[in-house]
Amino acid sequence: RQEALTTREEVQTSQEELLHLRDRLQDAIEMLTDREQWVFNAVVVERKSLRSISRDLQWSKSEIARIRDRAIAQLRILLEDDPLVKEYLDGQ
């Protein structure tokens, strides 16, 4: 019975931590420029290829790659000192 309670508490804590991590990531994404947000969403969330985005927007693939890379670098900077993010990544 104690083991079941401990496991249930661990699951609850884990879910709460994931919600906090998601909120912090969302806050960081909102700090990106509109263009960086759009490209990040298209590449990471929608899993579109650079070629597909290039075709849709009529931008070069290299420009889209630069925007993607800039967005990822900015997110890294925004999140690298966050204690919750550090704890999560250190536990991985």
MOMODA-V673932 format. One line per field, one symbol per residue. ss: DSSP state (~ for helix, > for strand, _ for the rest). phi: phi as a letter, one per 30 degrees, with the letter a starting at -180 (. if undefined). Layout:
ss = ???
phi = ???
This chain:
ss = _~~~~~~~~~~~~~~~~~~~~~~~~~~~~~___~~~~~~~~~~~~____~~~~~~~~___~~~~~~~~~~~~~~~~~~~___~~~~~~~~~_
phi = .dddddddddddddddddddddddddeddddddedddddeddddddhddddddeddchcddddddddeddddddddddcdcdeddedddddd
